[in-house]
Amino acid sequence: MSEQQLIEKITFNVIQGRVLAEDEGFDEGLEGQPAVTELVEEALEQGISSKTIVLDGLTAAMEVVGEKFDQGAYLIPDMLASAECVGAAMDILSPHLEKVGMESKGKFVIATVAGDLHDIGKNIVSIMLKGAGYEVVDLGTDVYADSIIQAVKDHKAQFVGLSALLTTTMRVMGEVIVKLDEAGLRDEVKVLIGGAPTSQEFADEIGADFYCKDAFEAIAVLSNGHGQG
């Protein structure tokens, strides 16, 4: 199989949400055929650059998934399946990317704020950030403001992503920004917020740098250079 064919197969299988050969896809008859994990390993064995796999295979696939999501052809579980493919591929590729010196675009602390246990949106953003070349520190769910500030200090993070799905917990995002300010870190960190009850107006109100309606917008904001420190 040529390099182009392998990359195209990786892209196709990410769009289909197939991590392993035994996984079904959206199209029928794919079960048993090599999926993302097997294809990425084959690509590395053939000497295809890990950077090429990420940029031409994974990133290109997620752009298609983003378009399908925007058009209503994909729902959140579909998008999550594709994001899991990227996550599995990045686990295989990470050591190779370090060897070729694919430079990190920065450290990104991400969390669902205190009182909130929702994590699907955060998980998708986290996986896509890794695929886009960021070092991600995922603190999980129900994370208090002080823990987020400590993680920013410990990891010298340039970015903070805050998620909330409840109107009762979204206020914690404002608390995080206040505490970043009190710790003298606010000017060094870009804060991105997201989640169903949040909005651009709310981001403006609490002083966040960016409101992102979904994972694709978060990546777009960062790739447009707005997220550079």
BELKA-V698975 format. One record per residue. N is the residue number from 0. RES is the residue in three letters. OMEGA is omega in whole degrees, 0 to 359 (* if undefined). Layout:
# BELKA-V698975
n->N res->RES omega->OMEGA
n->N res->RES omega->OMEGA
This chain:
# BELKA-V698975
n->0 res->MET omega->181
n->1 res->SER omega->179
n->2 res->GLU omega->182
n->3 res->GLN omega->180
n->4 res->GLN omega->180
n->5 res->LEU omega->179
n->6 res->ILE omega->179
n->7 res->GLU omega->179
n->8 res->LYS omega->177
n->9 res->ILE omega->179
n->10 res->THR omega->181
n->11 res->PHE omega->184
n->12 res->ASN omega->172
n->13 res->VAL omega->179
n->14 res->ILE omega->179
n->15 res->GLN omega->179
n->16 res->GLY omega->183
n->17 res->ARG omega->179
n->18 res->VAL omega->184
n->19 res->LEU omega->184
n->20 res->ALA omega->182
n->21 res->GLU omega->181
n->22 res->ASP omega->172
n->23 res->GLU omega->175
n->24 res->GLY omega->176
n->25 res->PHE omega->176
n->26 res->ASP omega->180
n->27 res->GLU omega->172
n->28 res->GLY omega->182
n->29 res->LEU omega->184
n->30 res->GLU omega->180
n->31 res->GLY omega->177
n->32 res->GLN omega->179
n->33 res->PRO omega->179
n->34 res->ALA omega->189
n->35 res->VAL omega->183
n->36 res->THR omega->182
n->37 res->GLU omega->183
n->38 res->LEU omega->178
n->39 res->VAL omega->179
n->40 res->GLU omega->178
n->41 res->GLU omega->180
n->42 res->ALA omega->179
n->43 res->LEU omega->178
n->44 res->GLU omega->180
n->45 res->GLN omega->178
n->46 res->GLY omega->177
n->47 res->ILE omega->183
n->48 res->SER omega->179
n->49 res->SER omega->179
n->50 res->LYS omega->177
n->51 res->THR omega->180
n->52 res->ILE omega->181
n->53 res->VAL omega->188
n->54 res->LEU omega->185
n->55 res->ASP omega->181
n->56 res->GLY omega->187
n->57 res->LEU omega->183
n->58 res->THR omega->179
n->59 res->ALA omega->180
n->60 res->ALA omega->183
n->61 res->MET omega->173
n->62 res->GLU omega->178
n->63 res->VAL omega->179
n->64 res->VAL omega->178
n->65 res->GLY omega->178
n->66 res->GLU omega->180
n->67 res->LYS omega->179
n->68 res->PHE omega->179
n->69 res->ASP omega->181
n->70 res->GLN omega->181
n->71 res->GLY omega->180
n->72 res->ALA omega->177
n->73 res->TYR omega->174
n->74 res->LEU omega->183
n->75 res->ILE omega->179
n->76 res->PRO omega->178
n->77 res->ASP omega->180
n->78 res->MET omega->180
n->79 res->LEU omega->179
n->80 res->ALA omega->179
n->81 res->SER omega->179
n->82 res->ALA omega->178
n->83 res->GLU omega->175
n->84 res->CYS omega->179
n->85 res->VAL omega->179
n->86 res->GLY omega->180
n->87 res->ALA omega->179
n->88 res->ALA omega->181
n->89 res->MET omega->176
n->90 res->ASP omega->179
n->91 res->ILE omega->189
n->92 res->LEU omega->187
n->93 res->SER omega->180
n->94 res->PRO omega->180
n->95 res->HIS omega->180
n->96 res->LEU omega->178
n->97 res->GLU omega->181
n->98 res->LYS omega->182
n->99 res->VAL omega->177
n->100 res->GLY omega->173
n->101 res->MET omega->191
n->102 res->GLU omega->176
n->103 res->SER omega->178
n->104 res->LYS omega->179
n->105 res->GLY omega->180
n->106 res->LYS omega->188
n->107 res->PHE omega->174
n->108 res->VAL omega->182
n->109 res->ILE omega->182
n->110 res->ALA omega->164
n->111 res->THR omega->191
n->112 res->VAL omega->184
n->113 res->ALA omega->178
n->114 res->GLY omega->185
n->115 res->ASP omega->184
n->116 res->LEU omega->181
n->117 res->HIS omega->183
n->118 res->ASP omega->184
n->119 res->ILE omega->180
n->120 res->GLY omega->180
n->121 res->LYS omega->181
n->122 res->ASN omega->179
n->123 res->ILE omega->179
n->124 res->VAL omega->182
n->125 res->SER omega->181
n->126 res->ILE omega->182
n->127 res->MET omega->176
n->128 res->LEU omega->178
n->129 res->LYS omega->179
n->130 res->GLY omega->181
n->131 res->ALA omega->174
n->132 res->GLY omega->177
n->133 res->TYR omega->172
n->134 res->GLU omega->187
n->135 res->VAL omega->173
n->136 res->VAL omega->183
n->137 res->ASP omega->184
n->138 res->LEU omega->178
n->139 res->GLY omega->183
n->140 res->THR omega->176
n->141 res->ASP omega->185
n->142 res->VAL omega->181
n->143 res->TYR omega->183
n->144 res->ALA omega->183
n->145 res->ASP omega->179
n->146 res->SER omega->179
n->147 res->ILE omega->179
n->148 res->ILE omega->180
n->149 res->GLN omega->180
n->150 res->ALA omega->178
n->151 res->VAL omega->179
n->152 res->LYS omega->185
n->153 res->ASP omega->186
n->154 res->HIS omega->183
n->155 res->LYS omega->185
n->156 res->ALA omega->176
n->157 res->GLN omega->184
n->158 res->PHE omega->174
n->159 res->VAL omega->176
n->160 res->GLY omega->182
n->161 res->LEU omega->181
n->162 res->SER omega->174
n->163 res->ALA omega->177
n->164 res->LEU omega->181
n->165 res->LEU omega->178
n->166 res->THR omega->181
n->167 res->THR omega->183
n->168 res->THR omega->185
n->169 res->MET omega->179
n->170 res->ARG omega->179
n->171 res->VAL omega->178
n->172 res->MET omega->178
n->173 res->GLY omega->179
n->174 res->GLU omega->179
n->175 res->VAL omega->182
n->176 res->ILE omega->177
n->177 res->VAL omega->183
n->178 res->LYS omega->173
n->179 res->LEU omega->179
n->180 res->ASP omega->181
n->181 res->GLU omega->181
n->182 res->ALA omega->180
n->183 res->GLY omega->184
n->184 res->LEU omega->191
n->185 res->ARG omega->183
n->186 res->ASP omega->183
n->187 res->GLU omega->189
n->188 res->VAL omega->172
n->189 res->LYS omega->182
n->190 res->VAL omega->177
n->191 res->LEU omega->178
n->192 res->ILE omega->178
n->193 res->GLY omega->182
n->194 res->GLY omega->188
n->195 res->ALA omega->184
n->196 res->PRO omega->184
n->197 res->THR omega->183
n->198 res->SER omega->176
n->199 res->GLN omega->180
n->200 res->GLU omega->180
n->201 res->PHE omega->177
n->202 res->ALA omega->179
n->203 res->ASP omega->183
n->204 res->GLU omega->184
n->205 res->ILE omega->178
n->206 res->GLY omega->175
n->207 res->ALA omega->180
n->208 res->ASP omega->184
n->209 res->PHE omega->167
n->210 res->TYR omega->180
n->211 res->CYS omega->183
n->212 res->LYS omega->177
n->213 res->ASP omega->183
n->214 res->ALA omega->183
n->215 res->PHE omega->178
n->216 res->GLU omega->178
n->217 res->ALA omega->179
n->218 res->ILE omega->181
n->219 res->ALA omega->180
n->220 res->VAL omega->182
n->221 res->LEU omega->182
n->222 res->SER omega->179
n->223 res->ASN omega->178
n->224 res->GLY omega->181
n->225 res->HIS omega->185
n->226 res->GLY omega->182
n->227 res->GLN omega->188
n->228 res->GLY omega->*
